[in-house]
């Protein structure tokens, strides 16, 4: 498999993993016992949205949730992608060294 195909596959897995993680965290947000876990997991996205969004923005609460959801998907997808890319790089280096 060439490097472009592996890169696309890793990026697809990262975005889908970020989407699934966010869906799980937003479902946890509506339970009392797991709400603290959700606040810790979604904290960076909430901080980014609150810092860069105009407080006088009149779009409503639902758009704010969508922006938090989108930013958090990007954050989780980035870190999942970095991990998958590191694993792929280590696998390629191991294959190269055994030749």
Steps between C-alpha positions, in 0.01 A plus 500: 500500500650833403543789740216711359247223548623433855482872577142523373401189695655636820329835451164332444543288815601812695194701393263209564665436838463867593135493396424188705685638803300821485169321466583292806607805701189698405283205604684490833428869547133425567570250779571628850768249594713545187459873447837577665678268254335685213606841627860382530496340153328791325686770694752604231232539235277700734794729585586555134140580406455733796826680435455562127124535468341842536292509822241717323455239228125459463493160329376319805596215726468224241761654272735528797458125564568429134815712510621319813420170331692596185803635684514193722480267198796682349699483824438129551554423132835681508630300795367169369662577164833578665489171691410300188770677301759421768400134502525488121839671505634257760370206298671634186827556686489148641437358154786709358745392770426129460584503129 
